[in-house]
Amino acid sequence: MTDARAQTLLWMAQRASAAVLGFCVLVHLATMIYAVRGGLTAVEILARTRGSIAWFAFYTLFVLAIVVHVPIGLRAVLGEWLGWRGPARDWLLAAFAGIIWTAGMRAVLGVFG
Amino acid sequence: MKVSVKRSSGFQGFEVPRHPSQTVLDVVTYIQRVLDPTLAYRFACRVGMCGSCAMTVNGRARWTCRTHVDSVLGKNSEMVIAPLRNLPVIRDLVTDMREFFDKWAKAKGSFQGRRTRREDFALISSEDKNRKEIDRGIECIGCAVCYSSCDVVAWNPDYLGPAALNRAWTLVKDERESGNAERLRAVAGDAGCHSCHTHMSCTEHCPKQISPTSAIAGLKRETALSLFDRNS
């Protein structure tokens, strides 16, 4: 894949994941504001999320959007602030994406199962 | 007034008399002609047409010929004059513009028509949507104020910069152009339009009120669309 094509695809992925994140953050915040009205308890949270396919799908989408968005943004930060470009940077970011995915899904499964 | 000028050896202070309607270029010229003939600076037209006198005045890139001293200097404050940022300095206030213009070539900034001299002129209405888009960016005179103001150029020396990308955009919108597939490939990539963070310093500082930011946004859209075009 040429650099131009790869960069264009990364840019599109960054914008698309930003749009998904915008939606997810709004839903997440609205739910939080609604949920804390009568005080916040673990029991209440788990009652809402445990076994709920809809919340599982929503938070999986949230984690996926973060996994796409954050490493692409960090890629620019590393390139521009530290002058670090090249394949090693991309391998490190791929590993970082794996860590975010694992940690994120661990949390999602924790409140679903 | 007190004027501090960036020389190759460091900042040097001068005392320059103030006059009504005095421009920053008048100040630099006074220093060079009266106080220190070794000061190197560049200018040509003095009326905002050539774009050669741009410098950093009190931290901001400007055309010195079209900047009144009154507009940058408050009462009793000092004026600081330095060369443009993001370009190698040849001497004192003179920068080497080669890199800046080489990037126009890298962004495929020259017109490549498809008609021959035996064919008729292309008839394009001044009301044409693409032609209006070109009008918004075509008045660039290559002064490098935008390039000097751009943080992305400072962070990534390979970045093509606002002026070269704006030029590429005026050609992408030109229906007589034949080289746009190649041009869109040239302006994408790590050094191209996708590195722009939309800080809009170029648009804020352009003395011609051009918006390279809009041009770059257009290039981002076109490069994305070109991925789905089998012919490109």
Interface residues (C-beta under 8 A of the other chain):
Chain A: T2 D3 A4 R5 Q7 T8 L9 L10 W11 M12 A76 G79 E80 W81 R85
Chain B: V152 W155 N156 L184 R185 A186 A188 G189 D190 G192 H194 S195 H197 K220 T223 A224 S226 L227
